[in-house]
Amino acid sequence: MMRVLIVEDEHLASQKLKQLLLKIDDSIQILDMLESVSATINWISNNPPPDLIFMDIQLDDGVCFEIFNSVEVNTPVIFTTAYDQYAIKAFKVNSVDYLLKPISHDDLTSALKKFNLTYQQAYYQKEKINILYDQLVKKDYKARFFVKVGTHFFSISTEDIACFYIRERSTFIKSKVGKNFDIDFSLDQVQHMVDPDQFFRINRNYIVNLDSITDIISYSTNRLKLKLKNFEHLEDLIVSREKTSDFKQWLDK
């Protein structure tokens, strides 16, 4: 279904255009019919972009190009006008076609086909490029950590980790069931290995998992104290003063 905005200051012309559009494709949705530069600027500023705009050039309160100077218009435009002297200027903006009044059924059909072929294909190609880009730049965060217990080795899933912490210059994992494992990474390295939407470094010694936080308590000026699930007797986990603001924003994502 194509979502269309009509900008036309002549009521009879806008009604005729609407009838022609629906005759060509009755699934087209006419979002609104506007008559002025100011009304169009206001509409574009306060609504999601349509798929296509039909726009007269001479409007009630000025020339339509004032709209492009006032707001960003990313939607393709088919210009409808009785004047051919604006054609070059029209094609400097998002113009699909330039139709002279009175608009015929055949000319309108041709313009819509041009839109469908050119802009919709470009849109889908852009979507494919965006998906590919996201796949290429998306960072792969560590899914598990390899640990040693005595003479045995195994891996612990990152989602099963309550926190990472430092003790006597060594870095440890504390699992959600309370087990501790020594790992061969610094806390600075770990901070860049785990998903920042899931883990937050609250101070120099701790990185905590969002899922393990059970309580957040005000603690002195501009500081917070955390409690983790199943670790009521764990030493006080204090969000440092310089981290408190970022921590609140992290929780509010």
Secondary structure as GFF3:
##gff-version 3
##sequence-region A 1 253
A	DSSP	beta_strand	3	7	.	.	.	ID=ss1
A	DSSP	alpha_helix	11	24	.	.	.	ID=ss2
A	DSSP	beta_strand	29	34	.	.	.	ID=ss3
A	DSSP	alpha_helix	37	46	.	.	.	ID=ss4
A	DSSP	beta_strand	52	56	.	.	.	ID=ss5
A	DSSP	beta_strand	58	59	.	.	.	ID=ss6
A	DSSP	beta_strand	62	63	.	.	.	ID=ss7
A	DSSP	alpha_helix	65	70	.	.	.	ID=ss8
A	DSSP	beta_strand	77	81	.	.	.	ID=ss9
A	DSSP	alpha_helix	87	90	.	.	.	ID=ss10
A	DSSP	beta_strand	95	100	.	.	.	ID=ss11
A	DSSP	alpha_helix	105	115	.	.	.	ID=ss12
A	DSSP	pi_helix	116	120	.	.	.	ID=ss13
A	DSSP	alpha_helix	121	137	.	.	.	ID=ss14
A	DSSP	beta_strand	144	149	.	.	.	ID=ss15
A	DSSP	beta_strand	152	157	.	.	.	ID=ss16
A	DSSP	three_ten_helix	158	160	.	.	.	ID=ss17
A	DSSP	beta_strand	161	167	.	.	.	ID=ss18
A	DSSP	beta_strand	170	175	.	.	.	ID=ss19
A	DSSP	beta_strand	180	183	.	.	.	ID=ss20
A	DSSP	alpha_helix	187	193	.	.	.	ID=ss21
A	DSSP	beta_strand	199	201	.	.	.	ID=ss22
A	DSSP	beta_strand	206	209	.	.	.	ID=ss23
A	DSSP	three_ten_helix	210	212	.	.	.	ID=ss24
A	DSSP	beta_strand	213	218	.	.	.	ID=ss25
A	DSSP	beta_strand	224	228	.	.	.	ID=ss26
A	DSSP	beta_strand	237	239	.	.	.	ID=ss27
A	DSSP	alpha_helix	244	251	.	.	.	ID=ss28
###
